[in-house]
Amino acid sequence: MKKLVLMAVAIVAVSFASCGNKAVNAEQAAADSIRIADSIAAVEAAAAEAAAEAAADTVVADSTVVVAE
Protein backbone atom coordinates (compact mmCIF):
# COMPACT_ATOMS: atom_id res chain seq x y z
CA MET A 1 0.00 0.00 0.00
CA LYS A 2 2.87 2.37 0.79
CA LYS A 3 4.29 1.78 -2.67
CA LEU A 4 0.98 2.77 -4.29
CA VAL A 5 0.79 6.01 -2.28
CA LEU A 6 4.42 6.77 -3.08
CA MET A 7 3.77 6.08 -6.77
CA ALA A 8 0.70 8.36 -6.76
CA VAL A 9 2.69 11.13 -5.11
CA ALA A 10 5.44 10.70 -7.69
CA ILE A 11 2.92 10.89 -10.56
CA VAL A 12 1.35 14.05 -9.11
CA ALA A 13 4.78 15.64 -8.66
CA VAL A 14 5.76 14.84 -12.25
CA SER A 15 2.47 16.20 -13.60
CA PHE A 16 2.94 19.47 -11.69
CA ALA A 17 6.50 19.75 -12.93
CA SER A 18 5.46 19.13 -16.53
CA CYS A 19 2.92 21.96 -16.44
CA GLY A 20 5.68 24.47 -15.77
CA ASN A 21 5.05 28.19 -15.68
CA LYS A 22 2.36 28.50 -18.30
CA ALA A 23 1.31 31.93 -16.99
CA VAL A 24 4.86 33.26 -17.41
CA ASN A 25 5.14 31.65 -20.84
CA ALA A 26 1.81 33.18 -21.90
CA GLU A 27 2.95 36.65 -20.79
CA GLN A 28 6.21 36.22 -22.70
CA ALA A 29 4.35 35.06 -25.80
CA ALA A 30 2.04 38.09 -25.62
CA ALA A 31 5.01 40.44 -25.26
CA ASP A 32 6.74 38.78 -28.21
CA SER A 33 3.68 39.05 -30.42
CA ILE A 34 3.28 42.75 -29.55
CA ARG A 35 6.96 43.37 -30.33
CA ILE A 36 6.66 41.55 -33.65
CA ALA A 37 3.47 43.43 -34.57
CA ASP A 38 5.18 46.74 -33.79
CA SER A 39 8.18 45.90 -35.93
CA ILE A 40 5.94 44.78 -38.82
CA ALA A 41 4.01 48.05 -38.57
CA ALA A 42 7.28 50.02 -38.64
CA VAL A 43 8.48 48.16 -41.73
CA GLU A 44 5.15 48.69 -43.49
CA ALA A 45 5.21 52.40 -42.63
CA ALA A 46 8.76 52.74 -43.97
CA ALA A 47 7.76 50.91 -47.16
CA ALA A 48 4.73 53.16 -47.62
CA GLU A 49 6.89 56.25 -47.10
CA ALA A 50 9.45 55.00 -49.60
CA ALA A 51 6.69 54.30 -52.13
CA ALA A 52 5.25 57.78 -51.61
CA GLU A 53 8.68 59.35 -52.12
CA ALA A 54 9.24 57.28 -55.25
CA ALA A 55 5.85 58.34 -56.62
CA ALA A 56 6.63 61.99 -55.83
CA ASP A 57 10.00 61.71 -57.56
CA THR A 58 8.34 60.21 -60.63
CA VAL A 59 5.77 63.01 -60.79
CA VAL A 60 8.47 65.66 -60.48
CA ALA A 61 10.60 63.99 -63.15
CA ASP A 62 7.65 63.66 -65.53
CA SER A 63 6.59 67.27 -65.10
CA THR A 64 10.07 68.61 -65.90
CA VAL A 65 10.29 66.94 -69.30
CA VAL A 66 10.22 69.55 -72.04
CA VAL A 67 9.08 68.54 -75.48
CA ALA A 68 10.92 70.39 -78.23
CA GLU A 69 8.82 71.32 -81.20
LOZA-745163 format. One record per atom (N, C-alpha, C): residue number from 1; residue in one letter; atom name; x, y, z. Coordinates in pm, whole numbers, plus 50000, padded with zeros to 5 digits. Example, Ala and Ser with C-alpha at 12.3 -4.5 7.8 and 13.67 -1.06 7.14 Angstrom:
<marzas>
+-----+-----+------+-------+-------+-------+
:   n : res : atom :    c1 :    c2 :    c3 :
+-----+-----+------+-------+-------+-------+
:   1 :   A :    N : 51319 : 49431 : 50780 :
:   1 :   A :   CA : 51230 : 49550 : 50780 :
:   1 :   A :    C : 51320 : 49670 : 50780 :
:   2 :   S :    N : 51285 : 49775 : 50708 :
:   2 :   S :   CA : 51367 : 49894 : 50714 :
:   2 :   S :    C : 51290 : 50003 : 50787 :
+-----+-----+------+-------+-------+-------+
</marzas>
This chain:
<marzas>
+-----+-----+------+-------+-------+-------+
:   n : res : atom :    c1 :    c2 :    c3 :
+-----+-----+------+-------+-------+-------+
:   1 :   M :    N : 50081 : 49882 : 50000 :
:   1 :   M :   CA : 50000 : 50000 : 50000 :
:   1 :   M :    C : 50087 : 50126 : 50000 :
:   2 :   K :    N : 50198 : 50123 : 50073 :
:   2 :   K :   CA : 50287 : 50237 : 50079 :
:   2 :   K :    C : 50345 : 50265 : 49941 :
:   3 :   K :    N : 50372 : 50160 : 49867 :
:   3 :   K :   CA : 50429 : 50178 : 49733 :
:   3 :   K :    C : 50329 : 50247 : 49641 :
:   4 :   L :    N : 50200 : 50213 : 49653 :
:   4 :   L :   CA : 50098 : 50277 : 49571 :
:   4 :   L :    C : 50084 : 50426 : 49603 :
:   5 :   V :    N : 50088 : 50460 : 49731 :
:   5 :   V :   CA : 50079 : 50601 : 49772 :
:   5 :   V :    C : 50202 : 50676 : 49723 :
:   6 :   L :    N : 50317 : 50616 : 49738 :
:   6 :   L :   CA : 50442 : 50677 : 49692 :
:   6 :   L :    C : 50440 : 50696 : 49541 :
:   7 :   M :    N : 50386 : 50598 : 49469 :
:   7 :   M :   CA : 50377 : 50608 : 49323 :
:   7 :   M :    C : 50279 : 50719 : 49284 :
:   8 :   A :    N : 50168 : 50731 : 49353 :
:   8 :   A :   CA : 50070 : 50836 : 49324 :
:   8 :   A :    C : 50130 : 50974 : 49351 :
:   9 :   V :    N : 50204 : 50986 : 49458 :
:   9 :   V :   CA : 50269 : 51113 : 49489 :
:   9 :   V :    C : 50372 : 51147 : 49381 :
:  10 :   A :    N : 50444 : 51048 : 49336 :
:  10 :   A :   CA : 50544 : 51070 : 49231 :
:  10 :   A :    C : 50476 : 51113 : 49101 :
:  11 :   I :    N : 50365 : 51054 : 49067 :
:  11 :   I :   CA : 50292 : 51089 : 48944 :
:  11 :   I :    C : 50240 : 51233 : 48954 :
:  12 :   V :    N : 50185 : 51269 : 49069 :
:  12 :   V :   CA : 50135 : 51405 : 49089 :
:  12 :   V :    C : 50249 : 51505 : 49079 :
:  13 :   A :    N : 50363 : 51474 : 49138 :
:  13 :   A :   CA : 50478 : 51564 : 49134 :
:  13 :   A :    C : 50528 : 51582 : 48991 :
:  14 :   V :    N : 50532 : 51475 : 48915 :
:  14 :   V :   CA : 50576 : 51484 : 48775 :
:  14 :   V :    C : 50476 : 51563 : 48693 :
:  15 :   S :    N : 50348 : 51546 : 48717 :
:  15 :   S :   CA : 50247 : 51620 : 48640 :
:  15 :   S :    C : 50253 : 51769 : 48672 :
:  16 :   F :    N : 50278 : 51806 : 48798 :
:  16 :   F :   CA : 50294 : 51947 : 48831 :
:  16 :   F :    C : 50419 : 52004 : 48767 :
:  17 :   A :    N : 50525 : 51928 : 48766 :
:  17 :   A :   CA : 50650 : 51975 : 48707 :
:  17 :   A :    C : 50638 : 51990 : 48556 :
:  18 :   S :    N : 50559 : 51905 : 48492 :
:  18 :   S :   CA : 50546 : 51913 : 48347 :
:  18 :   S :    C : 50461 : 52032 : 48303 :
:  19 :   C :    N : 50373 : 52079 : 48390 :
:  19 :   C :   CA : 50292 : 52196 : 48356 :
:  19 :   C :    C : 50376 : 52322 : 48347 :
:  20 :   G :    N : 50476 : 52334 : 48429 :
:  20 :   G :   CA : 50568 : 52447 : 48423 :
:  20 :   G :    C : 50500 : 52578 : 48457 :
:  21 :   N :    N : 50557 : 52685 : 48407 :
:  21 :   N :   CA : 50505 : 52819 : 48432 :
:  21 :   N :    C : 50430 : 52867 : 48309 :
:  22 :   K :    N : 50313 : 52814 : 48288 :
:  22 :   K :   CA : 50236 : 52850 : 48170 :
:  22 :   K :    C : 50194 : 52996 : 48174 :
:  23 :   A :    N : 50169 : 53052 : 48291 :
:  23 :   A :   CA : 50131 : 53193 : 48301 :
:  23 :   A :    C : 50247 : 53281 : 48256 :
:  24 :   V :    N : 50368 : 53248 : 48298 :
:  24 :   V :   CA : 50486 : 53326 : 48259 :
:  24 :   V :    C : 50510 : 53310 : 48110 :
:  25 :   N :    N : 50494 : 53189 : 48059 :
:  25 :   N :   CA : 50514 : 53165 : 47916 :
:  25 :   N :    C : 50409 : 53240 : 47833 :
:  26 :   A :    N : 50286 : 53247 : 47882 :
:  26 :   A :   CA : 50181 : 53318 : 47810 :
:  26 :   A :    C : 50210 : 53468 : 47806 :
:  27 :   E :    N : 50259 : 53523 : 47917 :
:  27 :   E :   CA : 50295 : 53665 : 47921 :
:  27 :   E :    C : 50410 : 53694 : 47824 :
:  28 :   Q :    N : 50507 : 53605 : 47821 :
:  28 :   Q :   CA : 50621 : 53622 : 47730 :
:  28 :   Q :    C : 50576 : 53612 : 47585 :
:  29 :   A :    N : 50486 : 53520 : 47556 :
:  29 :   A :   CA : 50435 : 53506 : 47420 :
:  29 :   A :    C : 50357 : 53630 : 47378 :
:  30 :   A :    N : 50279 : 53687 : 47469 :
:  30 :   A :   CA : 50204 : 53809 : 47438 :
:  30 :   A :    C : 50299 : 53925 : 47413 :
:  31 :   A :    N : 50403 : 53937 : 47493 :
:  31 :   A :   CA : 50501 : 54044 : 47474 :
:  31 :   A :    C : 50574 : 54027 : 47341 :
:  32 :   D :    N : 50607 : 53903 : 47306 :
:  32 :   D :   CA : 50674 : 53878 : 47179 :
:  32 :   D :    C : 50584 : 53912 : 47061 :
:  33 :   S :    N : 50457 : 53876 : 47070 :
:  33 :   S :   CA : 50368 : 53905 : 46958 :
:  33 :   S :    C : 50346 : 54055 : 46942 :
:  34 :   I :    N : 50341 : 54129 : 47053 :
:  34 :   I :   CA : 50328 : 54275 : 47045 :
:  34 :   I :    C : 50452 : 54335 : 46982 :
:  35 :   R :    N : 50569 : 54287 : 47022 :
:  35 :   R :   CA : 50696 : 54337 : 46967 :
:  35 :   R :    C : 50702 : 54309 : 46818 :
:  36 :   I :    N : 50662 : 54191 : 46777 :
:  36 :   I :   CA : 50666 : 54155 : 46635 :
:  36 :   I :    C : 50566 : 54239 : 46556 :
:  37 :   A :    N : 50447 : 54260 : 46611 :
:  37 :   A :   CA : 50347 : 54343 : 46543 :
:  37 :   A :    C : 50396 : 54486 : 46528 :
:  38 :   D :    N : 50464 : 54539 : 46630 :
:  38 :   D :   CA : 50518 : 54674 : 46621 :
:  38 :   D :    C : 50625 : 54684 : 46515 :
:  39 :   S :    N : 50712 : 54585 : 46506 :
:  39 :   S :   CA : 50818 : 54590 : 46407 :
:  39 :   S :    C : 50761 : 54574 : 46265 :
:  40 :   I :    N : 50658 : 54493 : 46249 :
:  40 :   I :   CA : 50594 : 54478 : 46118 :
:  40 :   I :    C : 50529 : 54610 : 46078 :
:  41 :   A :    N : 50464 : 54676 : 46173 :
:  41 :   A :   CA : 50401 : 54805 : 46143 :
:  41 :   A :    C : 50506 : 54909 : 46104 :
:  42 :   A :    N : 50621 : 54908 : 46169 :
:  42 :   A :   CA : 50728 : 55002 : 46136 :
:  42 :   A :    C : 50783 : 54976 : 45996 :
:  43 :   V :    N : 50799 : 54850 : 45961 :
:  43 :   V :   CA : 50848 : 54816 : 45827 :
:  43 :   V :    C : 50746 : 54856 : 45721 :
:  44 :   E :    N : 50618 : 54831 : 45747 :
:  44 :   E :   CA : 50515 : 54869 : 45651 :
:  44 :   E :    C : 50507 : 55021 : 45635 :
:  45 :   A :    N : 50523 : 55094 : 45744 :
:  45 :   A :   CA : 50521 : 55240 : 45737 :
:  45 :   A :    C : 50640 : 55292 : 45657 :
:  46 :   A :    N : 50757 : 55233 : 45678 :
:  46 :   A :   CA : 50876 : 55274 : 45603 :
:  46 :   A :    C : 50859 : 55242 : 45454 :
:  47 :   A :    N : 50799 : 55128 : 45423 :
:  47 :   A :   CA : 50776 : 55091 : 45284 :
:  47 :   A :    C : 50676 : 55186 : 45218 :
:  48 :   A :    N : 50572 : 55224 : 45291 :
:  48 :   A :   CA : 50473 : 55316 : 45238 :
:  48 :   A :    C : 50535 : 55454 : 45215 :
:  49 :   E :    N : 50620 : 55496 : 45305 :
:  49 :   E :   CA : 50689 : 55625 : 45290 :
:  49 :   E :    C : 50783 : 55623 : 45170 :
:  50 :   A :    N : 50854 : 55512 : 45154 :
:  50 :   A :   CA : 50945 : 55500 : 45040 :
:  50 :   A :    C : 50866 : 55499 : 44909 :
:  51 :   A :    N : 50752 : 55433 : 44907 :
:  51 :   A :   CA : 50669 : 55430 : 44787 :
:  51 :   A :    C : 50614 : 55569 : 44756 :
:  52 :   A :    N : 50576 : 55642 : 44859 :
:  52 :   A :   CA : 50525 : 55778 : 44839 :
:  52 :   A :    C : 50635 : 55869 : 44784 :
:  53 :   E :    N : 50756 : 55854 : 44837 :
:  53 :   E :   CA : 50868 : 55935 : 44788 :
:  53 :   E :    C : 50901 : 55898 : 44643 :
:  54 :   A :    N : 50895 : 55771 : 44611 :
:  54 :   A :   CA : 50924 : 55728 : 44475 :
:  54 :   A :    C : 50818 : 55782 : 44379 :
:  55 :   A :    N : 50693 : 55781 : 44421 :
:  55 :   A :   CA : 50585 : 55834 : 44338 :
:  55 :   A :    C : 50602 : 55984 : 44321 :
:  56 :   A :    N : 50641 : 56055 : 44426 :
:  56 :   A :   CA : 50663 : 56199 : 44417 :
:  56 :   A :    C : 50780 : 56230 : 44324 :
:  57 :   D :    N : 50885 : 56150 : 44332 :
:  57 :   D :   CA : 51000 : 56171 : 44244 :
:  57 :   D :    C : 50961 : 56148 : 44099 :
:  58 :   T :    N : 50877 : 56050 : 44073 :
:  58 :   T :   CA : 50834 : 56021 : 43937 :
:  58 :   T :    C : 50749 : 56135 : 43882 :
:  59 :   V :    N : 50662 : 56190 : 43964 :
:  59 :   V :   CA : 50577 : 56301 : 43921 :
:  59 :   V :    C : 50662 : 56422 : 43890 :
:  60 :   V :    N : 50759 : 56452 : 43974 :
:  60 :   V :   CA : 50847 : 56566 : 43952 :
:  60 :   V :    C : 50928 : 56544 : 43825 :
:  61 :   A :    N : 50980 : 56425 : 43804 :
:  61 :   A :   CA : 51060 : 56399 : 43685 :
:  61 :   A :    C : 50974 : 56408 : 43560 :
:  62 :   D :    N : 50852 : 56362 : 43564 :
:  62 :   D :   CA : 50765 : 56366 : 43447 :
:  62 :   D :    C : 50723 : 56510 : 43414 :
:  63 :   S :    N : 50706 : 56592 : 43514 :
:  63 :   S :   CA : 50659 : 56727 : 43490 :
:  63 :   S :    C : 50772 : 56819 : 43440 :
:  64 :   T :    N : 50896 : 56775 : 43454 :
:  64 :   T :   CA : 51007 : 56861 : 43410 :
:  64 :   T :    C : 51051 : 56827 : 43268 :
:  65 :   V :    N : 50991 : 56731 : 43207 :
:  65 :   V :   CA : 51029 : 56694 : 43070 :
:  65 :   V :    C : 50973 : 56800 : 42974 :
:  66 :   V :    N : 51061 : 56851 : 42892 :
:  66 :   V :   CA : 51022 : 56955 : 42796 :
:  66 :   V :    C : 51024 : 56893 : 42657 :
:  67 :   V :    N : 50916 : 56909 : 42587 :
:  67 :   V :   CA : 50908 : 56854 : 42452 :
:  67 :   V :    C : 50946 : 56965 : 42355 :
:  68 :   A :    N : 51047 : 56938 : 42275 :
:  68 :   A :   CA : 51092 : 57039 : 42177 :
:  68 :   A :    C : 51009 : 57024 : 42050 :
:  69 :   E :    N : 50963 : 57137 : 42002 :
:  69 :   E :   CA : 50882 : 57132 : 41880 :
:  69 :   E :    C : 50955 : 57197 : 41766 :
+-----+-----+------+-------+-------+-------+
</marzas>
